[in-house]
Amino acid sequence: MFFNKSYRIVHLSKYYPPNPGGIETHVQTLAQSQAAFGAEVHVVCVNGFDEKGQPSIRTKTVYEKDENVRVTRLGRIFSLARFDICPQLPSTLFKLVQQPNTLVHLHTPNPTMLTALAMLPMRVPLVITHHSDIIKQRILKYALRPFEYLVYSQANRILTTSSQYLTGSKFLRTYKNKVSDLPLGLDCSSYMNPSPEAMAYSRSLKEQHGEILWLGVGRLVYYKAFHVAIAALKKVPGKLIMIGVGPLEEQLKNQAKELGVEDRIVWLGRVSQNELVGAYHAVTSLWFPSNVRSEGFGLVQVEAMASGCPVINANIPCSGVSWVSRNNIEGLTVPINHSDALAREAKRLLCEPGLRQRLATASRKRAEYFNDKAMAERSFQIYEQAVSKESDYILIPERANL
């Protein structure tokens, strides 16, 4: 399916790479894949970096091109409780939606863009990807609820990253008649066919830290449950490689010290793409112990699977995590907050003949399902369905066989 340049897609994302995060990576992949099919794609997000490329609260607006995607990084003057104050957001958004043949794709949770969209004085075709409910931030959740009801009521389609997520979301069940699922996709080529630099880094990790390595990837925040991984490390051999930064870093390091495993954890922080790929190829398994529905999918699981790195994840009720990497098919699944079970399954990978290789082979095959091109094609189909119900808007795609 091919969409001509008159079909304008505006993604509203909280941030955009190089800001780390699963939603950020998804928005970039979807936008680039849609643009590759010929659609005109624009991303509006908050600029999280100063002029030197360092994380900063006060930033300026920057206009960029990311391959064929136009990116507007809005400057902010303040940030409080995950709400960014961006003076240019209302005028930027209004200017974009005034142009003909425009469809807005909002990615939530995203308080800044959500409230701006709620106050927009005109309606446009709207699709929302609901990546997760707001779980822990109760004050934020209830403060946003009126804006959510307004915007979600106006949406043409609401997407989840897996069909499992709807069953556990009381909020989404209000809109169940317009909910579809769009699993996240990824360009898996760099993971399946790593560069020489990535493989050199993989070898260096093993030479420096030994053959038995485990991996944790993600922001150091509460729902990632890396405290469970650190507790499990006490019960298994080898070292744990940690990639990511976040507010719980000091707390997790203190836990490791208390448990006597601080010398068996390698804190890498932020890494390059080649280093990330190399890490996946160096380790025995990705440990993914996330424990609440703030984790709706877990895109890093797909990265690991494409690398032939089996995942040990946790069985979060009504989340898509254990559907992405399925128990005893591509990976291993344990109960949430169960370090003993995580350690036990890790030992199985070391001791059970043929298990890791079987899971690695199945993981690579499963990763092909989460294909960026298939995701883009599916998104176009959803857009067509959404717009066909809006007689006030005329978005006419051109069709061609691929």
ROLUMLO-284827 format. One record per atom (N, C-alpha, C): x, y, z. Coordinates in steps of 0.05 Angstrom, whole numbers, plus 32768, in hexadecimal, padded with zeros to 4 digits. Example, Ala and Ser with C-alpha at 12.3 -4.5 7.8 and 13.67 -1.06 7.14 Angstrom:
<recs>
81087F8E809C
80F67FA6809C
81087FBE809C
81017FD3808E
81117FEB808F
81028001809D
</recs>
This chain:
<recs>
80117FE88000
800080008000
801280198000
800B802C7FEF
801B80447FEC
800A805D7FF1
801380708001
800580888006
8014809F7FFA
800680B17FEC
801480C77FDF
801A80DD7FF3
802980F17FEA
803381067FFB
801D81178007
800581167FFB
7FEF81278005
7FE4811B801F
7FEB81038025
7FE280F6803E
7FF680FD8053
7FF081108065
800281198079
7FFC810C8094
8010810080A0
800D80F380BA
801E810380CE
8011810C80E4
801F811B80F9
801F810A8112
803681008119
803980F08132
803E81048149
802F8101815F
803481108177
804180FE818C
805B81018190
806A80F081A3
8074810181BA
807880F581D1
8083810481E7
809F810C81E0
80B080F981D9
80CC80FE81D1
80D180EE81B7
80EA80F081AE
80F280E28195
811080DD8197
811980C6818C
813680C0818D
814780D88183
815D80DE8190
816C80CB81A2
816280C881BE
814C80D581C6
814080CF81E0
813A80B181E1
814380A381F5
813F808681F7
8122807F81FF
811A806781F8
80FF805E8201
80F1804E81EC
80E0803C81F4
80D2802B81E2
80BE803A81D0
80AF804D81DC
809C805D81CC
80AB806E81B8
80C0807A81C1
80D0808B81AF
80DB807B8197
80E58063819D
80EF80528188
80D9804A8175
80C280448180
80AB803C816F
80A28052815D
80A0806B8167
809780818157
80AB80868140
80C480848146
80D880888130
80D68072811B
80D380598124
80D180438111
80B880458100
80A2804B810C
8089804D80FE
808A806480EA
8094807B80F3
8095809380E2
80A7808E80CA
80BE808380CF
80D1807D80B8
80C5806980A5
80B8805480B0
80AD803F809F
8096804B808E
8085805C809A
80708068808B
807B807A8075
808F808A807C
809B809C8068
80A8808C8051
80B380758057
80BF80648042
80AB805B802E
809180598036
807C80518024
807180698014
807B8081801A
80738099800B
806180AC801A
805A80A78033
804980B98041
805A80D1804B
804D80E8804E
805A80FF8059
805680FE8078
806C80FD8086
806B80F780A3
8079810D80B2
806C811680C7
8077812B80D8
8075812180F5
808A81258105
8089811E8121
808C81388131
807A813B8145
807C81528158
808281468173
809781508180
809E8145819A
80AB815B81AB
80B2815581C3
80C0816881D5
80DE816481D1
80EC817A81D0
8109817981CF
8115817681EA
8122815F81EF
812E81598209
814B8160820B
8157816D81F7
8174817181F7
817A818F81F2
8190819781FE
819A81B381F9
81AA81B481DF
81B681CB81DA
81C581CE81C0
81DE81BD81BE
81E781B381D5
81FF81A281D5
81F7818481D5
81DD817E81D3
81D4816381D2
81D2815681ED
81D281668202
81D0815B821D
81B3815D8227
81A981498237
818E814B8242
818B81658252
81748173824E
8170818D825A
81528192825E
814B81A18273
812F81A98277
812781C08264
813881D48262
813381EB8251
814081E78236
813081E68221
813A81E08206
812E81F381F2
813881F281DA
812E820281C4
812181F081AF
810F81FC819F
810281EE8189
811681E98173
811681D08169
812881C88153
811881BA813E
811E81C08124
811181B3810E
812681A18100
811F818880FB
8132817580F0
8125816380DB
8136815480CD
812D813F80BC
813A812580C5
812A811180CA
813480F680D1
812E80E480BA
814180E080A8
813C80D3808E
812680E38080
810F80D7807A
80F980E6806C
80E480F0807F
80E980F18099
80D680F980AD
80DE811580B7
80CA812880B6
80CF814280C2
80CA814180E0
80DC814B80EF
80DA814A810D
80DB81668118
80C7816E8127
80C781878136
80CB81808153
80E28188815E
80E88184817B
80E2819F8189
80CC819F8198
80C381B881A4
80D381BF81BD
80DB81D881BE
80E981E281D6
80D781E381EE
80E281DD8205
80D281DE821E
80DF81F18232
80CF81FD8243
80DA820F8257
80D882048273
80C981EE8276
80C581E28290
80BA81C6828D
80BF81B582A1
80B3819A82A1
80AC819382BE
8094818A82C2
808B818282DD
8079816982DB
8081815582EA
8071813C82EB
806A813282CF
807F813182BE
807D812682A3
806C81388290
806681508299
805881638288
806B8179827F
806F817B8265
8082818E825A
807481A78251
807E81BE8258
807381D88250
808281E18237
807481E08220
808081E78206
806F81FE81FA
8078821781FC
8068822E81F3
8060822C81D5
8070822081C4
806A821F81A8
8058820881A0
805081F781B2
804181DF81AB
802581E6819F
801581F781AC
7FFA81FD81A1
7FFB82078184
800D821B817F
800E82278165
801982138150
802D82038158
803881EF8146
802381DB813E
801581D18152
800081BC814C
7FEA81C8813B
7FE181E08141
7FCB81EC8132
7FD381F08115
7FEC81F98111
7FF681FD80F6
7FF681E480E6
7FFF81CE80F2
800181B480E5
7FE581AA80DD
7FD281AB80EF
7FB8819E80EA
7FA781AF80D7
7FAE81C880D3
7F9F81D980C0
7FA581D080A3
7FBB81C3809E
7FC181BB8083
7FAF81A3807B
7FA781A28062
7F94818E805A
7FA08172805B
7F8E815E805C
7F958142805B
7FA9813B8071
7FA38144808A
7FB4813E80A1
7FA6812B80B4
7FB5811780BC
7FAC810480D1
7FC0810680E8
7FB581078101
7FC681098119
7FC780EE8126
7FDF80E5812D
7FE380CC813B
7FF180D28156
7FE180D1816B
7FEB80D78186
7FF480BE8194
800B80C081A1
801680A981B0
801580B081CE
8007809F81DD
800480A481FA
800E808D820A
801580918224
801180A98234
802280C1822C
801680D8822B
802480F08220
801481088229
801781108243
80078127824E
80098140823D
802181478234
802581608226
80158161820C
8018814D81FB
800A814D81E2
7FEC814981E5
7FE5813981F9
7FC9813381FE
7FB9814D8204
7FC3815C8217
7FB58175821F
7FB581898208
7FCA818B81F9
7FCB819D81E2
7FB6819581CE
7FB3817C81C9
7FA0817281B5
7F83817781BF
7F7F817481D9
7F64817981E5
7F5B819681E1
7F6E81A881E0
7F6881C581DE
7F6981CF81C1
7F6E81BD81AE
7F7081C48192
7F5481CD8189
7F5281E5817D
7F3781EF8176
7F2B81E3815D
7F3881CF8151
7F2D81C28139
7F3381A4813A
7F218194812F
7F258177812F
7F32816E8115
7F4181598118
7F4E814B8101
7F4B812D8106
7F4E811D80F1
7F4E810080F5
7F6480F98109
7F5D80E9811D
7F6F80E38133
7F7180C68139
7F8980BB813A
7F8F80A08143
7FA180A2815B
7F9B80928170
7FAB80928188
7FB78076818C
7FD180758191
7FDD805C819B
7FDF805F81B9
7FD1804E81C7
7FD1804E81E4
7FE5803981ED
7FFE804281F2
8014803081F8
801080238214
800680328227
800180278241
7FEF803A8251
7FE1802F8265
7FD3803F8278
7FE7804E828A
7FDE80638297
7FEE807082AC
7FE8806182C5
7FFC805382D1
7FF7804182E7
7FFE804E8302
801680578305
80208060831F
801A807D8325
801B808E8311
801880AB8316
7FFA80B28319
7FEF80AD8330
7FD280B08334
7FC880CC8331
7FD880DF833C
7FD080FB8339
7FCF8104831C
7FE480FC830D
7FE5810282F1
7FCE80F582E2
7FC980DC82E9
7FB480CD82DB
7F9980DB82DD
7F9280E382F6
7F7880EF82FA
7F76810B82EF
7F8D811982F0
7F8E813482E4
7F8A813482C6
7F94811F82BA
7F92811D829D
7F7881118293
7F69810482A5
7F5280F4829C
7F3E8104828C
7F37811E8293
7F24812D8282
7F2E81318266
7F4881378263
7F54813B8249
7F5481218239
7F5A810B8247
7F5A80F0823A
7F3F80EA822F
7F2A80EE823F
7F0F80E78236
7F0880F8821E
7F0F8111821E
7F0981238207
7F17811A81EE
7F31811581F0
7F41810E81D8
7F3B80F281CE
7F3980DF81E1
7F3380C481D9
7F1780C181CD
7F0480D181D7
7EE980D081CB
7EE980DA81AF
7EFB80ED81A8
7EFC80F8818D
7F0D80E6817A
7F1C80D48185
7F2E80C48174
7F1E80B28162
7F2880AE8149
7F1C809C8136
7F23807F813D
7F3C807A8143
7F44805F814C
7F5880628163
7F57804E8175
7F69804C818B
7F7880328189
7F928033818A
7FA2801B8186
7FB08013819F
7FB27FF881A4
7FC37FED81B8
7FD97FDD81AB
7FEE7FD881B9
80057FCA81AD
80017FAC81AE
7FEC7FA381BC
7FE47F8681BB
7FC77F8481C3
7FBA7F6F81B9
7F9D7F6B81BF
7F997F6681DD
7FAE7F5C81EB
7FAC7F558207
7FA87F6D8218
7FB17F84820F
7FB27F9C8221
7F957FA68227
7F837FA48214
7F687FAE8217
7F5A7FA1822F
7F5E7F878233
7F507F798248
7F567F838264
7F6D7F8F8268
7F747F998282
7F727FB68286
7F687FC58272
7F667FE28274
7F497FEB8276
7F417FF2828F
7F267FFC8293
7F2180158283
7F3580268280
7F32803F8271
7F2C80398253
7F3C80268247
7F398021822B
7F1F80138224
7F1580038237
7EFC7FF48232
7EE48007822C
7EE780208235
7ED28034822F
7ED080388210
7EE780348203
7EE8803A81E6
7EED802081D6
7EE5800A81E0
7EEC7FF081D4
7EE37FED81B8
7ECD7FFB81B0
7EC37FF88194
7ED68005817F
7EE880168188
7EFB80218175
7F18801B817B
7F1C8005818A
7F377FFD8191
7F417FE7817E
7F597FEA8173
7F667FD68163
7F827FD2816F
7F907FBD8165
7FAB7FBA816F
7FBF7FBD8158
7FD57FCA815E
7FEB7FCE814B
80057FC78159
800E7FAE8157
80267FA68165
803E7FB7815B
80507FBD816E
80677FCD8167
80797FBE8153
80867FCD8142
80987FC0812E
80B47FCB8130
80C77FBE8124
80E37FC58126
80F17FBE810C
81047FCF8104
81177FC780EF
812C7FB580FC
81297F9C80F8
813A7F888107
81557F8380F9
815B7F9080E3
81727F8880D3
818C7F8B80E3
81907FA080F2
81A97FA48101
81AC7F908117
81967F858121
81977F718136
819C7F55812B
818F7F4F8114
81927F358108
81AD7F3280F9
81B77F4980EE
81D07F4980E0
81E27F5F80EC
81EE7F5A8103
81FD7F6E8111
82167F778101
821D7F908105
82347F9B80F8
824E7F908104
82647F9280F6
827E7F898102
82847F98811C
827C7FB1811E
82817FC18137
82717FB5814E
82587FAE8148
82477FA2815D
82527F888167
825C7F778154
82667F5D815C
82817F60816B
82917F748163
82AA7F798172
82A37F81818F
828F7F918192
82877F9981AE
827C7F8181BD
826E7F6F81AF
82647F5781BC
827B7F4681C7
828F7F4381B6
82A67F3481BF
82B57F4181D6
82B67F5C81D6
82C47F6981EB
82B67F668206
829B7F668205
828C7F61821E
82937F46822A
82947F328219
829A7F178223
82B67F15822D
82C97F21821F
82E57F208227
82E97F2E8242
82DA7F438246
82DD7F53825E
82CE7F488276
82B67F3D8271
82A47F368287
829D7F188288
82A67F088276
82A17EEB8277
828C7EE28264
82897EC88262
82767EBC824F
82597EBC8258
82547EBC8272
82397EBB827C
82307ED88282
82207EE38270
82177EFE8273
81F87EFF8270
81EC7F118280
81CF7F16827E
81CC7F348278
81B57F3C826F
81B17F578265
81977F63826F
81987F7C8277
81807F8C827D
81817FA5826C
816B7FAC825E
816B7FC4824D
81517FD48253
81547FED8259
813D7FFE825E
814380148272
813080278274
8133803C8287
8131803182A3
8141803C82B5
8142803382D1
812B804082E0
8113803682DC
80FB804082E8
80EC802882F5
80D8802F8305
80CB801B8316
80C080038308
80B2800882F1
80A37FF282E4
80B57FDF82D5
80CF7FE682D1
80E27FD482C4
80EA7FBE82D7
80E77FC382F1
80EC7FAE8306
81087FA28305
811C7FB38300
81377FA882FF
81417F9F831A
81337FA7832F
813A7F9D834A
81367F7F834B
81237F74833B
811F7F57833A
81367F4A832C
81407F568317
81587F4B8309
81707F4B831B
81747F60832A
818C7F61833C
818A7F4C8352
81717F47835C
816E7F328370
81737F178364
816A7F13834B
816F7EF9833E
818C7EF48339
819B7F098334
81B87F06832E
81C77EF88345
81BE7EFC835D
81CB7EF08374
81CA7ED18373
81B77EC78363
81B27EAA8363
81BC7E9C8349
81C97EAC8337
81D37EA0831F
81EF7EA9831A
81FF7E9A830A
821A7EA28304
821A7EB882EE
82317EC482EA
82347ED782D5
82307EF482DE
82307F0682CA
822D7F2382CF
82147F2D82C0
82097F4382CB
81F17F5082BF
81FA7F6A82B3
81F57F6D8299
81FB7F86828A
81E27F97828B
81E47FB08294
81CD7FC28296
81D17FD98283
81BE7FDC8270
81BE7FF2825D
81A580038263
81AA801C8268
8195802F826E
819B80418285
818D80578287
8190806A829D
8174807082A8
8173807C82BF
815A808382CB
815C808B82E8
8146809382F4
8146809E830F
814C80898325
8149806F831F
814E805B8333
816A80508332
817C805C8323
819780508320
81A5804E833B
81A58063834B
81B380618365
81A6804D8377
818C804B8377
817E80388388
8185801B8380
818680168366
818D7FFB835C
81AA7FF48363
81BC80088361
81D880028368
81DB7FFD8385
81CB800A8396
81CB800583B3
81C17FE883B8
81AC7FE083AA
81A27FC583AD
81B77FB083A6
81C57FB58390
81DA7FA38387
81F07FA1839C
81F77FB783A8
820B7FB783BD
82027FA783D6
81E97FAB83DE
81DF7F9D83F5
81DE7F7F83F0
81D97F7783D7
81D77F5A83D1
81F27F4E83CA
82077F5E83C9
82217F5483C4
82277F4E83A7
82187F5A8394
821C7F548378
82257F6C8368
822D7F828376
82347F9A8368
824B7F968354
825D7F84835A
82747F7F8348
826C7F6D8331
82537F648330
82497F52831A
82357F608309
82327F7B830C
82217F8A82FB
82317F9F82EC
822D7FA182D2
823C7FB482C1
82277FC982B8
822A7FE182C3
82177FF782BD
8222800782A4
82158003828D
821F80108275
8211802A826F
81FA802F827B
81EC80488276
81E280498259
81E68060824C
81DE80638230
81F48057821E
81EC804A8209
81FF803D81F7
81F7804481DA
8209803F81C8
8204804381AB
81F4802B81A1
81EA802E8188
81DB8018817C
81EC7FFF8179
820580038170
82177FEB816D
821C7FDE8188
821F7FEE819D
82247FE281B7
820B7FD381C1
81F37FDE81BC
81DB7FD081C4
81D87FB581B5
81DC7FB6819B
81DA7F9D818C
81F07F898195
82087F93819A
821D7F8181A3
82177F7481BE
820A7F8381CF
82027F7981E9
81EE7F6281E7
81DA7F6581D5
81C77F5081D1
81D47F3681C7
81E97F3981B6
81F67F2281AB
820A7F1681BF
82117F2481D4
82257F1A81E7
82187F0981FD
81FF7F0E8204
81F47F04821D
81E47EEA8218
81DF7EDC822E
81CF7EC4822E
81B17ECA822B
81A87EE08238
818C7EE68238
81887F03823F
81727F0F8235
81687F29823E
81557F238256
815A7F31826C
81487F2F8283
81357F478281
811B7F418280
81077F56827D
80F17F538292
80F77F5B82AB
80E57F5582C2
80D07F6A82C7
80C97F7B82B4
80B57F9082B8
809C7F8482C5
80907F9382D8
807C7F8682E9
80607F9382EA
805C7FA982DB
80417FB582DA
803A7FBD82BE
80207FC382B9
80167FC8829E
801F7FE28292
80307FF182A0
803D80088293
804F7FFC827C
80567FE3827F
80657FD58269
80517FC58259
80497FD18242
80347FC58232
803E7FB2821C
80587FB48216
80627FA481FF
807F7F9C8203
80917FAF8206
80AD7FA9820A
80BC7FA581F0
80C17FBC81E2
80CE7FBA81C7
80EA7FAF81C9
80F77FB381DF
81137FA781E1
81127F8981E0
80FB7F7D81E6
80F97F6081E2
80FD7F5881C5
80F27F6881B3
80F47F638196
81117F67818D
811E7F7B8198
813B7F7F8192
814B7F66819A
81467F5D81B2
81547F4581BC
814E7F2D81AB
81357F2881A5
812C7F118196
81397F11817A
81397F28816D
81457F2A8152
81637F248153
816F7F29816B
818C7F23816E
81917F068176
817B7EF68178
817F7EDA8181
81857ED9819F
817B7EEC81AE
817F7EED81CB
81647EE781D9
81617ECF81E4
81477EC981F1
81417EDC8208
81277EE0820D
811E7EF38222
81127EE38239
81197EEB8251
810A7EE28269
80FA7EFA8272
80DF7EF8826E
80CE7F0F8276
80BB7F07828C
80AA7F198295
80987F1482AB
807B7F1582A1
806A7F0582AD
804E7F0282A4
803D7F1882B0
803E7F3082A4
802E7F4782AD
80127F4382A4
7FFE7F4282B6
7FE27F3E82AE
7FD97F54829A
7FCB7F4B8285
7FBF7F5D8271
7FD47F708264
7FEC7F668260
80017F748251
800A7F63823A
80157F708225
801E7F61820E
803A7F558211
80477F5A8228
80637F52822B
80687F358226
80587F248233
805C7F078231
80507EFC8217
80427F0D8208
80397F0581ED
804F7F0A81D8
805F7F1F81DC
80757F2481CA
80897F0E81CA
80937F0781E1
80A57EF081E4
80967EDB81F5
808E7EC581E9
807B7EB381F6
808A7E9D8205
807E7E95821B
808B7E83822E
80917E688220
80AA7E608222
80B37E468218
80B07E4381FA
80AB7E5981EC
80AB7E5981CF
80C27E6981C4
80C27E8381CA
80D97E9381C4
80EA7E9A81DC
80DE7E9A81F3
80EC7EA2820C
80E07E938224
80E57E9E823B
80DB7E938254
80CD7EA88264
80B67EA18270
80A67EB5827F
80A37EAC829C
80A77EBF82AE
80A57EB982CB
80907ECB82D8
80877EC582F0
80757ED782FE
80827EF28303
80727F078306
807D7F21830C
80897F218328
809D7F32832B
80AB7F368345
80B57F1C8351
80BF7F0A8341
80C77EEF834B
80E47EEB8343
80F77EF48353
81137EF1834C
811C7ED4834C
81107EC4835D
81187EA7835E
81117E9A8343
80F97EA08339
80F07E95831F
81027E9F8308
81097EB88309
811B7EC382F4
81367EB582F5
81417EB1830D
815A7EA3830F
81587E868306
81427E79830D
813E7E5D8305
813E7E5A82E7
812F7E6C82D9
812D7E6A82BC
81487E7182AF
81577E8482BB
81717E8A82B0
81847E7282B2
81827E6382C8
81937E4B82CB
818B7E3682B6
81717E3582AF
81697E22829B
81777E278280
817A7E41827A
81877E488261
81A47E3F8261
81B07E3F8278
81CC7E36827A
81CF7E18827B
81BC7E0A8286
81BF7DEE828C
81AF7DDB827A
81997DE3826F
81877DD18260
81917DCF8244
819A7DB8823B
81A67DB58220
81927DBE820A
819C7DCF81F9
818D7DD781E1
81787DEC81E6
81727DF381FF
815C7E068204
81617E2181F9
81797E2D81FF
817E7E4881F6
817E7E4981D7
818A7E3681CA
818B7E3781AD
816F7E3581A1
815E7E2481AC
81427E2181A2
81347E3C81A5
81367E4881BC
81287E6281C1
81347E7881AF
814E7E7881AB
815B7E8C819A
81517E8A817D
814F7E728173
81457E6E8157
81287E778155
81187E708168
80FC7E788167
80F97E96816B
810B7EA2817B
810A7EBF8180
810F7ECF8166
81227EC68156
81287ED4813D
81107ED2812A
81037EBB8129
80EC7EB88118
80D57ECA8122
80D07ECA813C
80BB7EDA8148
80C07EF88143
80D97F018144
80DF7F1D8140
80D67F278124
80D77F158110
80CF7F1C80F5
80B17F2580F4
80A17F1B8107
80857F228108
80827F40810F
80947F4A811F
80947F668127
80A57F778114
809B7F7780FB
80AA7F8380E5
80A17FA080E1
80B47FB280DD
80AC7FCE80DA
809B7FD480C2
80A17FC680AC
80917FCB8093
80747FC18096
80717FA980A2
80567F9F80A7
80477FB180BA
80557FBC80CE
80487FCF80E0
803E7FE880D1
804F7FF380BF
8047800B80B0
802F8005809F
802F7FEE8091
80187FE78080
7FFE7FE58090
80017FD880A7
7FE97FD580B8
7FDF7FF180C2
7FF2800380C8
7FEA801E80D1
7FDA802C80BB
7FE2802980A1
7FD48035808C
7FB7802B8089
7FB48011808E
7F9A8005808D
7F88801180A3
7F94801480BB
7F85802080D1
7F7E803D80CB
7F90804C80BF
7F8A806780B8
7F73806980A4
7F7380578090
7F5D8057807D
7F428052808A
7F42803E809D
7F29803880AB
7F20805080BC
7F34805D80C8
7F2D807480D9
7F22808B80C9
7F2F809180B3
7F2780A980A3
7F0D80A48094
7F08808B808D
7EF08085807E
7ED6808C808D
7ED9808D80A8
7EC2809480B9
7EBF80B280BC
7ED280C180B2
7ED180DE80B5
7ECB80EB809A
7EB280F08094
7EAA80FB807A
7EB581178076
7EBC8125808C
7EC681408089
7EE38142807E
7EF0812B807E
7F0C812B8076
7F108119805D
7F208122804B
7F2481128033
7F42810C8031
7F4980F38037
7F6580EA8035
7F6480D38022
7F6F80D7800A
7F6C80C37FF5
7F8780B67FF0
7F8C809E7FF9
7FA680907FF4
7FA680847FD8
7FBE80847FCC
7FC280757FB3
7FCA80597FBA
7FC180467FAA
7FC7802A7FAF
7FDA801F7F9A
7FEB800E7FA3
7FFD80007F91
80057FE67F9E
80087FD27F8D
80127FB87F98
802F7FBA7F9E
80377FAF7FB5
80537FB07FBE
80617F967FB5
</recs>
